[in-house]
Structures are given as C-alpha cells and as structure tokens.
Amino acid sequence: MECMRTKMVGALTVILIATLPRAANQQLKVNVLEYQFSVTLRESSDTVSINAFVNFKRSSGAPDTLALNLVGMTVDTVGVVNWAKPDTSCNRFMARHVDSGGGAACLTPIPPSPFQYDGKVLRIPLGPRPQPPSSVYSPDYETVAIDYHGVPQDGLIEGVNAHGHRVVFADNWPERARFWLATVDRPADKAKSSFDVEVPPSWRVVSNGLEVFPDQRRPGLWWWMTRRPIPTYTMVIGAGQFTVSHHRPVINGRDTIPIEVWTYPEDSAFADSVPFRRATEIVEVMQRLIAPFPYEKLAHVQSSTKFGGMENSSAIFYAEKPYVERKMGEGVVRHETAHQWFGDAVTERDWPDIWLSEGFATYFDGVIGAALDGDSVLVNRMHSNAEAYFKSDVTDRPIVDSGYAADPIKLLNANSYPKGAWVLHMLRGIVGDSAFFRGLRAYYQTYRDSNATSEDFQHVMERACHTDLGWFFRQWLHQPGYPQLDVSWHYDAGARRAVVGITQRQKP
C-alpha cells in the first residue's frame, strides 16, 4: 500500500512468500492458500476498486481453469503470474509498496491473460501445472492477479451510520463475500488474507489479523494481514470514523493478544463500561477450557451487519442499534468470542453441520457466564434454550439438515442454536466433565485452521471417552424432535414410597 512507499520491496516479497503454507489440503484439487486484496474506498461514491492476488495450489487431476466466485462487478484485467520468469513475476500490488523515487526490484505489470466472466463466476485458464520450484525464490504455488471495480450489490455495506457518518463494512455470511471479493466462496476452502485499504484520511480501517507496519502508516492507508487461514465468510474490512480503546491484553508466554474495542465516538463510553467490560476475562475463560486464543488480536467492532453479531476471525462485528439504544449486553460478546475457537478456527465443512459453530457458541455463552458469575448462569441459559426450541417451527427437522444446504440462512434456526447447545450439554452429562472437555480440546487441536464434520466430532469424542457414541449422535443430530413424555405419579402411603410412571408418546 502507498504508506509503505519505502525501499522495502524485498522485505515485502519475503513476507508474502513466507506467510504461505507449504502443504496443500489434498482433499481439494484447487486449494487457495492466500488472498491479497488492495481496496480503494471513496467518501463520495459507492464504487470500489480492487486489485486481487490469489495464491493457490493445484493437486493432481485439478482442472486447468481457476474458477472464482465474483458477482456483479466489472473485471478490467486478469494476469497469470509466471514465477519462473523474473521479468513478469512482479505486479501492481507489489508496486504500490515501492517508493516511487526509490530503488524498486521491478515495476513491470503482469501481462494480461484471457478470461471468461458471466457476472457470477470468473474463469481464468491456467495451462499445465507448474514444475517443482527450481530455487528458494520460485514458490511452489501459482498466482493470478485481478483488477476489477464496481458497486457491490451485497456483501459490502456502504452507507450512513446511526449518527449520520459514512461507513463501509463487509458482511459476508454465508456466501456473500463473492459480491465484492473474488474468492472460492465456500467454508471448506480456508485461506490467509491481507487487506491493503485506501480510505479518506480521517477514517480508520479494521480487518482480520494484525496491522502491518503500523508505525509507518500514513493517513488513509491501512494494511492488515493474517497468519492463519480463515473462511472467506469471515474475511472483512470495516472503515469509518472510530474511537479505539485498548483493554487489558491477553498474555500467553511470549505472545501478547491485543483486545480492542472499535466504536463510533458517540457510543464508546457505553461499549467499554457495559458489554465489553470483561472482554479480556471472556477470552481467558475460553483459554482455560479449550486452548490459547487462535488469532493475532481480537477487535470488537460496532458496525453495519444484518446479524446481531458476526464472528469474523479476530475482528467481530456487532450491529450498531443495540449500542445506540444502550441495550447491548455481555451475552452476545461471549457467544461471538467463543466462535473464534468454534466456527472460525475450527469450521464446519459444509452448512448442514453449522451446529458445530452455532450450537457450540450458544453453549459456551452459558459456560463462560457460569465461569464468571456462577453455575446459575448456565442453568438459566439452558432453560431458555429449551423453551426456545420447544416453541420453534423446526422440531420436525433434524439438526444436520441437508435439505437446507442450498439455503444456509434457513439453518439459522432453533436446531442449530439452542438444540445444538443442548446436544453438548447432554453429552457432557453422559460422559462427565473430564472426558467432555478433554474431547473438546482434542477436537479443537485436531481440526484447528481446518474443517470438520459432525462425524469428525463424534469420532474425536469417542476416542476421548473410550466408548461408542454412535447411538447418541444418531438420535440427536440425524433424527428430528425431542422426547415427548406423559408423566404420572402417586404416593403409596402404606409402602411409604412414590411411584412414577413415564410413557414416551412417540412411535419408534
């Protein structure tokens, strides 16, 4: 980005290459490793301009065309980077980081390549798979560069906030990143990301990961980068006039995890003193129960989102209205923070298993609350979860519901949230606290930065508990409903005992 116009192109190249994983997910024939987006936002226009770099690997049998989801934008140029030829391995993205008067390694644009774009999918012919790298300077992945622009129809919300100031926020879930980001827009293909964002000088920009070279930032120029792969639906930016408060960081040995609260200036005092008062303590509870925080920092961001909270990796977005009305509580913060472990670091492979995200976060809202304020918090939460499920209109559908796979919004229901939480609570009751949390920690460690299915979770828990749990998961995940019981009792005074009768009304 332009704030980095110093003689640093060599260092930048090292950063871009060093942050890429060296092993591809063999289950995917095309595995995206990293997205690098250079985004220009304007105060007086909704048109955005984006330069995108997509670094990826192809396994044996992969197609010779890269297909990227991109909806309703205008594609200007596409280039396929030939890393084997130094004179064509540079690009406009790197050039933006080079001092215009300094010594640049190269400023040669990538030669344009043919592409097909139907307004929904961008197809880029690649040719044969490259040979193994000939030197340490030749990466073992492929790269395409894309320049495009337009007014996003969805996914990037541009407008005025509750206080009358212009703001821009990404809102990608479930598959709305494609309306502004050229990506393989599905939860199973996680990748690293970087955002180089140019905005009006008075704005701040928040994104995933850590800010790169913050000491050299110039007004209106921001650069964020992740070290861990994340799902595309959590790759976001937020831009506008923010007040940023720094809460007590989390210390993990040599690692310091900043805890930040990004709010509109008018709502900052409320946010710090009410919903985010214990933001650090919430993270610390999850660390004790599961594992160290999975990302480089945690930013809680007041935003425009169609959801009450959106668990974007290391940059959680919350709807602005509860701030403005002073009605926001800590529960949503506990829920969204828990998602950083379950949903973001460990992500469901496909939408029918979304309870692995939402059910877990719903349960850990209560678990964290109990750790902070006593067991009654969890008891009350589980009572409310049961009532919400019983009153819902999805009791005739299973939790793992492939019938809604094509329309994930319909999976945001009482099966995925409160019933999913109850599945975990019942499992905990069956196997005991020790085995339950041992299994959760093993599940997290096994699938961190990757994807999992309900069957994967079942198998990990069975190993942790040394018992077959197929009957449990089969009943509670793949069959609909709940036990409907007729209960009667009478007291036998002569025998001095109570006799209880329980009859289950459902048919087998």
Secondary structure, DSSP 8 states (H G I E B T S, - for coil): -GGG-BS-HHHHHHHHHHTS-SS--TT-SEEEEEEEEEEE--SS---EEEEEEEEEEE-TT--SEEEEE--S-EEEEEEEE-TT-GGGS--HHHHTTB-TTS--S----------EE-SSEEEEE--S-----SSTTS-SSEEEEEEEEE--SSSEEEEE-TTS-EEEEE--TTTTGGGTS-B--STT--BEEEEEEE--TT-EEEESSEESSGGG--TTEEEEE-SS-B-GGG--EEEE--EEEEEEEEEETTEEEEEEEEE-GGGHHHHHHTTTTTHHHHHHHHHHHT-S-SSS-EEEEEE--SSSEE--TTEEEEESHHHHTT---SHHHHHHHHHTTBTTTEEESSGGGTHHHHHHHHHHHHHHHHHHH-THHHHHHHHHHHHHHHTSS-TTS-SS-GGGTT-GGGGSSTIIIIIHHHHHHHHHHHH-HHHHHHHHHHHHHHHTTEEE-HHHHHHHHHHHHTS--HHHHHHHHHS-S---EEEEEEEETTTTEEEEEEEE-S--
